[in-house]
Each structure stands twice: as C-alpha cells, then as structure tokens.
Amino acid sequence: MEKRELTEETKRKILLCAANILRMHGDIAGKRICQDWSGSKEDAPNAAFTKEELDTISYNYELYNSSGKDYDPAYNGLDDEMTASFSMAQMLDDLAT
C-alpha cells in the first residue's frame, strides 16, 4: 500500500492544528516552575537550527509576541519549552498562511 497524497489545503490544516497543539503545550510548560528543555539536548531547537536560523525564528516570533520590543539578538529563548512551543507554533502558522 502507498500513502495517499495530501492536498495543499489538508497540509495547511495540519500545520494549523499542530500550531494549536504547541500553544497548548506552551501554556502548560509555562505553568511549571522550571521551563528548561526537558527532552534530550540533541532534539532541542537550539541543536536543530543554526545560529542564523534561531535568530530569524526569534525575531519573527517577537514581532508577533511583542511587536518586536522583546527581541534580543543575544538571546533566542528556544531552550525554554514554553518559548520554544509558542515560537514553533507561530512559525507553523506562518507556513500555513
């Protein structure tokens, strides 16, 4: 059996659904005392992306989150599960639109 092809509309809906799931996770992670990345360090966003990519993700997220006021080029926050979840959710929204 072969996989069925997904339509572009189905792909868009999947991205939006995944974004909502990440936001729910971010909300829960934000209520923990320690929000540091709890998975393996190799799977953390800081390990998956280059410094330039991390900066772009951080910048684009902060445009959405704080109109850019909270953007700090020296800090991307993606080693924090809450920030990583919200950042990735926003990036998925951007991909879907």
Accessible surface in RSA format (square Angstrom, percent):
REM  Atomic radii and reference values for relative SASA: ProtOr
REM  Chains: A
REM  Algorithm: Lee & Richards
REM  Probe-radius: 1.40
REM  Slices: 20
REM RES _ NUM      All-atoms   Total-Side   Main-Chain    Non-polar    All polar
REM                ABS   REL    ABS   REL    ABS   REL    ABS   REL    ABS   REL
RES MET A   1   246.58 127.7 160.62 106.3  85.95 204.6 133.80 113.8 112.78 149.4
RES GLU A   2   166.62  95.7 136.76 103.5  29.85  71.1  55.89 108.1 110.73  90.4
RES LYS A   3   197.40  96.3 167.43 102.7  29.97  71.4 117.89 106.1  79.51  84.7
RES ARG A   4   221.79  93.1 200.33 102.1  21.46  51.1  77.46 105.9 144.32  87.5
RES GLU A   5   162.02  93.0 136.92 103.6  25.11  59.8  64.53 124.8  97.50  79.6
RES LEU A   6    89.31  49.7  76.52  54.7  12.79  32.1  78.38  55.0  10.93  29.4
RES THR A   7    86.21  61.3  77.92  79.0   8.29  19.8  82.18 110.4   4.02   6.1
RES GLU A   8   129.30  74.2 121.10  91.6   8.20  19.5  69.27 134.0  60.02  49.0
RES GLU A   9    81.12  46.6  76.08  57.6   5.03  12.0  47.45  91.8  33.67  27.5
RES THR A  10    51.91  36.9  51.66  52.4   0.25   0.6  28.41  38.2  23.50  35.5
RES LYS A  11    84.73  41.3  83.02  50.9   1.70   4.1  46.66  42.0  38.07  40.6
RES ARG A  12    83.82  35.2  81.83  41.7   1.99   4.7  33.53  45.8  50.29  30.5
RES LYS A  13   120.43  58.8 115.87  71.1   4.56  10.9  64.30  57.9  56.13  59.8
RES ILE A  14    86.73  49.4  83.74  62.4   2.99   7.2  86.18  62.1   0.55   1.5
RES LEU A  15    48.49  27.0  48.43  34.6   0.05   0.1  48.49  34.1   0.00   0.0
RES LEU A  16    50.88  28.3  50.06  35.8   0.82   2.1  50.06  35.2   0.82   2.2
RES CYS A  17    71.26  53.9  66.54  74.2   4.73  11.1  20.79  52.7  50.47  54.4
RES ALA A  18    34.69  31.9  31.74  49.0   2.95   6.7  33.70  47.5   0.98   2.6
RES ALA A  19     0.06   0.1   0.06   0.1   0.00   0.0   0.06   0.1   0.00   0.0
RES ASN A  20    85.06  58.7  83.70  80.9   1.36   3.3  19.97  48.1  65.09  62.9
RES ILE A  21    97.36  55.4  96.83  72.1   0.52   1.3  96.83  69.7   0.52   1.4
RES LEU A  22    49.59  27.6  49.57  35.5   0.02   0.1  49.59  34.8   0.00   0.0
RES ARG A  23    62.29  26.2  60.25  30.7   2.05   4.9  43.48  59.4  18.82  11.4
RES MET A  24   117.77  61.0 112.89  74.7   4.88  11.6  77.00  65.5  40.77  54.0
RES HIS A  25    74.75  40.9  71.28  49.5   3.48   8.9  55.68  57.4  19.08  22.2
RES GLY A  26     0.00   0.0   0.00   N/A   0.00   0.0   0.00   0.0   0.00   0.0
RES ASP A  27    73.81  51.7  70.33  70.0   3.48   8.2  16.55  39.0  57.26  57.1
RES ILE A  28   116.45  66.3 115.27  85.9   1.17   2.8 115.53  83.2   0.92   2.5
RES ALA A  29     0.34   0.3   0.00   0.0   0.34   0.8   0.29   0.4   0.05   0.1
RES GLY A  30    24.11  29.7   0.00   N/A  24.11  29.7   4.88  13.4  19.23  43.1
RES LYS A  31   158.57  77.4 122.98  75.5  35.59  84.7  91.33  82.2  67.24  71.6
RES ARG A  32    88.50  37.2  76.48  39.0  12.02  28.6  58.58  80.1  29.92  18.1
RES ILE A  33   185.93 105.8 151.04 112.5  34.88  84.1 158.12 113.9  27.80  75.5
RES CYS A  34    76.81  58.1  65.49  73.0  11.32  26.6  38.61  97.8  38.20  41.2
RES GLN A  35    40.53  22.7  35.76  26.1   4.77  11.4   6.24  13.3  34.29  26.0
RES ASP A  36    90.50  63.4  87.12  86.7   3.38   8.0  19.11  45.0  71.39  71.2
RES TRP A  37    57.23  23.0  47.31  22.9   9.92  23.3  47.31  25.2   9.92  16.1
RES SER A  38    89.57  75.7  52.58  70.2  36.99  85.2  40.96  87.2  48.61  68.1
RES GLY A  39    40.62  50.1   0.00   N/A  40.62  50.1  30.32  83.2  10.30  23.1
RES SER A  40    54.12  45.7  35.05  46.8  19.07  43.9  43.12  91.8  11.00  15.4
RES LYS A  41   135.42  66.1 130.04  79.8   5.38  12.8 102.11  91.9  33.31  35.5
RES GLU A  42   136.48  78.4 117.03  88.5  19.45  46.3  66.10 127.8  70.38  57.5
RES ASP A  43   104.58  73.3  84.77  84.4  19.81  46.8  23.93  56.3  80.65  80.4
RES ALA A  44     5.42   5.0   5.42   8.4   0.00   0.0   5.42   7.6   0.00   0.0
RES PRO A  45    10.91   8.0   8.89   8.1   2.02   7.3  10.91   9.0   0.00   0.0
RES ASN A  46    58.77  40.5  42.42  41.0  16.35  39.4  23.88  57.5  34.89  33.7
RES ALA A  47    63.29  58.2  23.74  36.6  39.55  90.0  33.16  46.7  30.12  79.8
RES ALA A  48    70.95  65.2  32.46  50.1  38.49  87.5  41.87  59.0  29.08  77.0
RES PHE A  49    68.18  34.1  57.54  35.6  10.64  27.7  60.05  36.4   8.13  23.3
RES THR A  50    78.10  55.5  69.04  70.0   9.05  21.6  76.07 102.2   2.03   3.1
RES LYS A  51   165.55  80.8 155.97  95.7   9.58  22.8 116.92 105.2  48.63  51.8
RES GLU A  52   141.30  81.1 135.90 102.8   5.40  12.9  56.98 110.2  84.32  68.8
RES GLU A  53    80.79  46.4  76.88  58.2   3.91   9.3  31.15  60.3  49.64  40.5
RES LEU A  54    14.37   8.0  14.37  10.3   0.00   0.0  14.37  10.1   0.00   0.0
RES ASP A  55    53.80  37.7  50.16  49.9   3.64   8.6  19.53  46.0  34.26  34.2
RES THR A  56    74.89  53.3  71.89  72.9   2.99   7.1  48.29  64.9  26.59  40.2
RES ILE A  57    20.05  11.4  19.74  14.7   0.31   0.7  20.05  14.4   0.00   0.0
RES SER A  58     7.96   6.7   6.28   8.4   1.68   3.9   2.70   5.7   5.26   7.4
RES TYR A  59    96.48  45.0  96.40  54.8   0.08   0.2  58.78  44.2  37.71  46.5
RES ASN A  60    53.79  37.1  48.67  47.0   5.12  12.3   6.71  16.1  47.08  45.5
RES TYR A  61    18.78   8.8  18.78  10.7   0.00   0.0   6.14   4.6  12.65  15.6
RES GLU A  62    23.11  13.3  23.11  17.5   0.00   0.0   2.54   4.9  20.57  16.8
RES LEU A  63    85.32  47.5  72.38  51.8  12.94  32.5  72.86  51.2  12.46  33.5
RES TYR A  64   134.20  62.7 104.97  59.7  29.23  76.1  76.34  57.4  57.86  71.3
RES ASN A  65    75.34  52.0  46.69  45.1  28.65  69.0   2.41   5.8  72.93  70.5
RES SER A  66    18.79  15.9   8.33  11.1  10.46  24.1  18.79  40.0   0.00   0.0
RES SER A  67    87.57  74.0  62.15  82.9  25.43  58.6  25.56  54.4  62.02  86.9
RES GLY A  68    21.90  27.0   0.00   N/A  21.90  27.0   8.66  23.8  13.23  29.6
RES LYS A  69   171.78  83.8 136.74  83.9  35.04  83.4  89.40  80.5  82.38  87.8
RES ASP A  70    91.79  64.3  70.84  70.5  20.95  49.5  19.59  46.1  72.19  72.0
RES TYR A  71    55.12  25.7  35.90  20.4  19.22  50.0  28.43  21.4  26.68  32.9
RES ASP A  72    66.21  46.4  63.01  62.7   3.20   7.6  21.08  49.6  45.12  45.0
RES PRO A  73    92.33  67.3  76.75  70.0  15.58  56.6  77.24  63.8  15.09  93.8
RES ALA A  74    97.23  89.4  55.53  85.7  41.70  94.9  66.67  93.9  30.57  81.0
RES TYR A  75   132.99  62.1 124.71  71.0   8.28  21.6 104.64  78.6  28.35  35.0
RES ASN A  76    39.61  27.3  30.20  29.2   9.41  22.7   6.20  14.9  33.41  32.3
RES GLY A  77     1.96   2.4   0.00   N/A   1.96   2.4   0.70   1.9   1.26   2.8
RES LEU A  78     0.09   0.1   0.09   0.1   0.00   0.0   0.09   0.1   0.00   0.0
RES ASP A  79    69.10  48.4  67.90  67.6   1.20   2.8  18.56  43.7  50.53  50.4
RES ASP A  80    25.23  17.7  25.08  25.0   0.14   0.3   4.69  11.0  20.54  20.5
RES GLU A  81    10.53   6.0  10.18   7.7   0.35   0.8   3.82   7.4   6.72   5.5
RES MET A  82    59.20  30.7  59.20  39.2   0.00   0.0  44.50  37.8  14.71  19.5
RES THR A  83    30.15  21.4  28.29  28.7   1.86   4.4  14.61  19.6  15.54  23.5
RES ALA A  84     3.38   3.1   3.11   4.8   0.27   0.6   3.38   4.8   0.00   0.0
RES SER A  85     6.60   5.6   4.67   6.2   1.93   4.4   1.79   3.8   4.81   6.7
RES PHE A  86    52.78  26.4  50.90  31.5   1.88   4.9  51.05  31.0   1.73   5.0
RES SER A  87     1.08   0.9   1.08   1.4   0.00   0.0   0.00   0.0   1.08   1.5
RES MET A  88    39.49  20.4  39.18  25.9   0.30   0.7  18.17  15.4  21.32  28.2
RES ALA A  89     0.00   0.0   0.00   0.0   0.00   0.0   0.00   0.0   0.00   0.0
RES GLN A  90    19.76  11.1  19.76  14.4   0.00   0.0   1.45   3.1  18.31  13.9
RES MET A  91    29.60  15.3  28.74  19.0   0.85   2.0  17.80  15.1  11.80  15.6
RES LEU A  92    33.99  18.9  33.99  24.3   0.00   0.0  33.99  23.9   0.00   0.0
RES ASP A  93    29.06  20.4  28.67  28.5   0.39   0.9  11.84  27.9  17.22  17.2
RES ASP A  94    70.18  49.2  56.33  56.1  13.86  32.8  26.84  63.2  43.34  43.2
RES LEU A  95   128.40  71.5 101.30  72.5  27.10  68.1 105.44  74.1  22.96  61.8
RES ALA A  96     9.00   8.3   0.00   0.0   9.00  20.5   2.25   3.2   6.75  17.9
RES THR A  97   133.71  95.1  73.91  74.9  59.80 142.5  89.45 120.1  44.26  66.9
END  Absolute sums over single chains surface
CHAIN  1 A     7003.7       5910.7       1093.0       4048.5       2955.2
END  Absolute sums over all chains
TOTAL          7003.7       5910.7       1093.0       4048.5       2955.2
